[in-house]
Amino acid sequence: MNIAVDIRALNNKKLTGIGKYIFYALEYILENDKKNKYYLFSSGRKPLSKEQLPSTGNFEYIHIKVPNKVLNFALWANWLKLDKLLPAQIDLFWLPNLNFARFSQGVDYVLTVHDLSFLHSREFYSLKRRWWHKLIDVPYLLTRARQVIAVSYNTKRDILRFFPLDEKKIKIINPGIYNQKIEASRVREILVQYNLDKKYFLYLGTLEPRKNILSIVKAFDHFHRDYPDYQLLIVGGKGWIYNRLLRLIKKKDYVRYLGYVDGEQKDALYSLCQAFIWPSFYEGYGFPPLEALAHGKPLIVSYKTSLPETLKTAAIYVDPYNISDIYQAMISLEKDQLLTQELKQRAREFALPSWRRQSREIIDCLMTKTIPK
C-alpha cells in the first residue's frame, strides 16, 4: 500500500505533545512496517530539515511550497484535495491530528483525535483558536474517516458525547513515552547553566489557560511562605492568553519562567525536581506527567478528564479549582516522607506505555479495511 501521512504539525521546531506523538510514532512505524511505502507531506515556505524527519524507513518526503494559511484556505473552500497534491496514487491517508483536510471521493483515511478540549472547555480558548477549530470542520473529519484513533478512553467518551459516531469506529491506542536517560555529569552541568541552587517544583507544558498555571503559582505563594528554600519552575512554550501569567511571574523572584526547553535540558529538569505539578482543567492524554513519572518523580495532578485513567495510583490527585488543595498536596510531599517514597516507588514500578507497541497497533489499524464488528 501507499500510505500518506500528514506531518504539517512538525513544521514547528519547538514540538509540543502532538508534534512528538507524530515524530516518535513515525520512527517506530517505519521501523516495524517493511511492506508499505509511506509518503510524508508538509507545507510552508521551508521544507523540514533532515533532523525533523524519521531517520530510516521506506518513505518519501513531499513538501508543498505553499504558505500554510493559503493551503488551509484552499482546503476549507474545497478547491483542493490532499490526495491530488501527492505524486503517487495513495491507498490510504493517516491524519495524526485534527487539521485542514479534504479528500477525493473514495479516498479513505484514518484520523487520530488527541482531545476535544475546544468543545469541552471552550472558555479556555481565544476567539482565534475557537474559529480555527470551527473552520477545520471536525464533524466532517470524524464522520468521513474510515476509522478514528482516540489516545485515551476519555477522548473516546468525549467524541461520542459530541458527535453521533458509531462506537465501533473508534479504537483506543495510548501513545508511548520517550524516556531519555541522562548522565549525572551532564545533569550537574545543566544545574549550573540554569543556576538551580534551590529545591524546586516543576511545571512543564504550553502556557495556556487550560493548564491552570495561575493556580500553581498562587498555591506556591502560600507554600513558599512556609518553605522559602524552594522555587517554582515554569517551563514551556507560549501558547495563548499568557500575558497575565507572565506579568505575575515577573513580580516573584521565587517563581522562574525558563521558556521552551527540550532534549537533555528537559530531562535534567525532570530528574532534579522535587515533584511535578500538573493540575490541568482538561487533558486528552497528558505527556508531561508520564515523562516525569519515567524519571521517578512524585506527581500532583488534577483528578479531571484523562489523568486518573493514564496515571492510575501513581499520583496525588487534586481539585484543579481549589488552590488550597494544590497547596496541601505540596505540604504533604514536604512533610510526609513515607508518602514521597511510596510515590517514587510507584513511579519506578509504573508500566510506561511503549512507542513500539503503539506503532504496531497503529499499523494494524491502518491495515484494517473495515470497521471491526
N, C-alpha and C positions, 0 to 999 in steps of 0.2 A: 504493500500500500504506500501511496504518497500522502503523508500527513503534514499539514501546515500548522504551525504554532505561532500565535500572536505574541511577540516579545516586545511590544512597544513600551511596556512598563519598565524595561531595562534601560530606557533612554536616560533615566535619572541616575547619575553616578552615585548619589547618596541613596542607596537602596534601603527601603523600609521592608515591612513584613511581606507584602505581596511580591516585591521585586526579588527578594531572597527565595521565596517559595518557587518562583519561576526558574531562577538560576539553578538552584540545587536540584529541583525536580528534574530539569532537563539533563543535568550532569549524569544523574543516575538512570534516567530513562534511556539515554543514548548509550550508556554503558551496558545496559541489560538487553536492549532491543537491537538485534543484529539483522532482523528480517526486513524491516520497513525503512523507507527513506523519509527524513524529516526536512521540511522547508521552514526555516525560521525567518520571520519577516518583521521588520521595523520600519518606521518612517521618521521624517525630520530632516533638518538641514545637514546633519552629520551622521554617518553610519556608526555603529557600535565598534569599539576597539576590540582587539583580539582578547584582551583580558575580560571583557564583558560577555563573551560568548563561551559556550561549552568547550572544554579542552580537547574532546575527542568525540568520535561517533560518526554515523552515516547521516550527515546533514549538509544542507546548502543554505547559506545565509543570503537573504534577499532584502536589500534596503531600498525603500521607495523615497526618493529625494523630493519629498513634498512636505511643507510645514504641517505639523500635526493638526493645527486648527483648520487648515484648508481641507485636509483629508477627512477630518471629523465632520465638517460641514457637508462635504460631498456624500459621505456615507449617511448622514442624518437625512439629507434631501433625497436619498435613494438614487443618486446619479451614478454611483459606483457600487460594484460588488467586490468584496475582498478576493474572492476566488479568481476574478478576472485580472487581478494585479500580479499574479504569480506566473512564472514561465512554464509550469507543467500542469497537467491535469491532476487536480487534487481530489483524493478519495474522501478525505475527512479533515476537518479543522478541529484544533483544540484551542479554545479561548480560556486561558488560565486565570482570567479575572474579567470583571464587567468592564466593557469598553465599547466604543462606537464600532458597530459591525453590521454589514448587510451581505446576504449571500444569494446566489442564483438559485432558481427553483431546482429542487432535487439535491442540492449540496448539503450534506449533513455536518453537524458539529457537536462537540461535547463542551459544556460550559462549567467552569469552576466558580462557585459563589463562596466568598470568604465571610461576608456578613451583610446584613441588611440594616445596619445602624442608621442609615439615612432615612429609613422608613420608621424604624422602631424608636429612634431618638432624634427626631428632626430638629429639636431645639438646640442641639449642639453643632449645627452646621450653618455656615454662612449662606446667604442668598445665592451667591455664585455656585457654591458646591451643590446646593439643592437643585439648581437649574441644570447643572451638569448631569446629575443622576437622572433627572427627568428626561433630558434630551437623548441620553443613550438608549432610552426605551427598554427598561428592564423587563416589562411584560412580554415584549416581542422576543427578547433574547431567551427568556425562560421557556416560553411555550413553543418556540421554534426549535429549540435544542433537542437533539436525539436523546441525550442523557445529561443530567446535571450532577456534578460532584459537589457535595457540601463538605466543608472542612470539619464540621462537628455536628453532633445531634442538635445542638442549639440552633445552628444555622439552618438545618433541615426543618426544624419546627417553625422557624420564622418564615421560611419560604412557603410552607403550607398554610401559615397564618395569613399571609398577604396575597397569595396567588392560588388560583384553582388548579393546581398541578396534580397529576397522578403521582401518588407516593412512590410507586414502583419505579418511577423515572429518576428518582433521586438516590444517589449512592454516597454514603459517608466514607470519606477517605481522610484520615488525620494526617496532616503534614509532618514531616520529620523535623528533627532539630540538629543543627550543626554545632558540634561540641569541639571547640578548638583548645587543645592543651597548650599552655604557655610556660616556658622555663622560668624558674624562680628568679634568675638573674635579670631576665627581661622585665619581669614584674617590678623589680626594685628600680630599674631604670625609668619605667613609666610612672612609678610613685613619685620619683624626684621630678620628672617632667611636669607633672600636674601639681607639684607641691602639696602632696597629700600627707600632712603630718598629724592628722587627727582621724579618729574613727568616724565612719560616715554611713548613713543610709543612702540607698541609691534608687532613683527612678530613671528608667531608660525607655524612651519611646518618643513618638512625634508629639510636638507641642500643639495640642488642640483641646477644646473644652471637654470632649467626651472622656478624656483620660483622667480628668478630675485632679489635675496637678495643684490647683489652688488649695484644695482641701489638704493635700500632703503638706504644703508649706505652712498652712495655718495650724495643723496638728503638730508639726515640728517646732513651731514657735513655742508652744507650751512645753514640749519635751526639752527644748534647749535651755529653758529657764532652770530645769532640774539637773540637766546634764550638759553643761557648757563646753565639755571637751568633745562634743560631737559636731559634725557638719552634715548638711543635706546636699547631695549632688543631683542636679537635674541634667540629664543628658538626652539629646535628641534633636532632630532637625525641626525647623519652624514649619508648622502646618498652616493653621488659620486661627484667627481670633486669639492671638497670643500676646498682644501688646500689654494688656493689663498685668498679665503674669510676669513678663519681663520687667516691667516697672516696679512691681512688688519685690522681685528678687534683688534688684539693684539696691534696695534700701536695707538689705540684711547681709551683713558680712559673713554670717554662718550658713548661708544658702548660696551655692555656686552653680551657675549655668555654664556647661562646657561645650554646648553646641552639638553638632553631629559627630559621633565617634564610631569607628568600626575597626575590624581586624584585631590586632594584638592589643591595641589600647582598650577596646571594648571588653575583651576577655579579661584583661588585667583589672579593670574597674569592677567587673563582676567578682573576681576572685578575692579582691581586697575589701569589699563592703561587709558591714556587719549584718545587713539584711536588705532585701529588695522589696520595694513598696509599689503596689500597683492597684489602687482602689478605683479601677475604671468603672464608669457607669454602664458601658456596654462593650462586649468583646465577642467576636465570632469564633476566635480560637485563642490567641494570646501567645505570641512567640517569646517575648522577653521574659516572662515568669519561668517558662520552661528552660530558657537559656540560663537563667540564674540558678535554677534547680540543678542543671548539669554541672554547675560549679559548686554544688553542695551548700547553697545558701538558704537560710530561713526566708520565708515569703510572708508578706502581709498583702492580701489581695481582697478584692470585692467578692461578695457571695453571689453577685448577679450574673446572669446570662451563662456563657460557656465555661467560666473559670472553674467552678466546682467539678464540672464534667472532665475538664482537662487535667486539673491538678490533684483531684481526689483528696486524700488526707495529708498531703504534703505542704499545707499552708495554714496560716491563721486567717480566717475569713472575717471581714468587717463590713459594716453597712457603709457604702460609699457616701451616703448623705449625712452621716453622723461623724463630725470631726473628732468628737470625744472618743468614739470607737477606735479610730485610727491611732489617736494618741495613746489610748490604753494598750493597744497592741504593741506599740513601741516600748512602752514601760514594761510590759510583760517580758519582752525579749531581753531587756536590760536586767531586770530583777530576777527572773526565773531561769537560771542556767540549765536546769534539768529540761525545761521546755525547749530552750535553744538547742541543746544537744540532741534531743529527740527529733526535732525538725531537721537538723543536719543529717542524722542517721536515716530518716525517711527520704531525704534528698539523695543520699548515696545509694539507697535501695530502689529508687524510683525507676521504673522501666520506661526510659525515654523513647518516644516514637522515632522510628528509623526512616531515613530518606530512601534507603534501598527497598524496604518493604513497601513504602508508599509508591515508589516508581513502578514496582511490579503490579500493584493494584490499579494504577492509572493506565498502564499498558493493557491490562485485562479489560478495563472499561472502554478503552479506545477500540479494542478488537471485538467488543460485544455489539453485534449489528441490530439486535432487537432488545427492547426493554425486558428484563427478567420478569417472569410471572411469579 
